[in-house]
Amino acid sequence: MAAVSKNARRGDSHDLLSRWGGKIIMKSVFDKGKIRHYAVCEKTGNQSRRPKDLM
């Protein structure tokens, strides 16, 4: 798999599947004055800092 930046993953251009079979989506939250990105499995609701950790 080619390296895709986390900003590119926020759009609908790249679909990733988790090990549980759900689609991985990237979300952002404003926390302590910074924007933090994290990955979420739509099927199970598991969260991780990187999408690779859910694969």
C-alpha positions as CSV (number, residue, x, y, z in Angstrom):
1,M,0.0,0.0,0.0
2,A,1.3,3.4,-0.9
3,A,1.8,5.9,1.8
4,V,-1.1,8.3,2.1
5,S,-1.1,11.3,4.4
6,K,-3.6,11.5,7.2
7,N,-5.0,14.6,5.5
8,A,-5.7,12.7,2.3
9,R,-7.4,9.9,4.3
10,R,-10.0,12.4,5.7
11,G,-11.7,12.6,2.3
12,D,-13.6,9.9,0.5
13,S,-10.7,9.2,-1.8
14,H,-9.3,6.2,0.1
15,D,-11.2,3.3,1.8
16,L,-9.4,1.3,4.4
17,L,-10.8,-1.8,6.1
18,S,-10.1,-2.9,9.7
19,R,-9.4,-6.4,10.8
20,W,-13.0,-6.6,12.0
21,G,-14.4,-5.9,8.6
22,G,-15.5,-2.3,9.1
23,K,-14.5,0.8,7.2
24,I,-11.8,2.9,8.9
25,I,-12.6,6.6,9.0
26,M,-10.4,9.5,10.2
27,K,-11.8,12.0,12.6
28,S,-10.4,15.2,14.1
29,V,-11.0,16.8,17.5
30,F,-9.8,20.1,18.9
31,D,-8.1,19.3,22.2
32,K,-5.8,21.5,24.4
33,G,-5.4,24.1,21.6
34,K,-4.4,21.5,18.9
35,I,-6.2,19.5,16.3
36,R,-5.8,15.8,16.9
37,H,-6.5,13.1,14.3
38,Y,-7.6,9.6,15.1
39,A,-8.9,6.6,13.3
40,V,-12.2,4.9,14.1
41,C,-13.6,1.5,12.9
42,E,-17.3,2.1,11.9
43,K,-18.3,-1.5,12.7
44,T,-16.9,-1.9,16.2
45,G,-16.2,1.7,17.3
46,N,-12.5,0.9,18.1
47,Q,-10.3,4.0,18.1
48,S,-6.6,4.3,17.4
49,R,-4.1,7.1,16.7
50,R,-3.1,5.5,13.3
51,P,-5.3,3.6,10.9
52,K,-2.5,1.0,10.6
53,D,-3.1,0.0,14.2
54,L,-6.7,-1.1,13.3
55,M,-5.7,-3.1,10.3
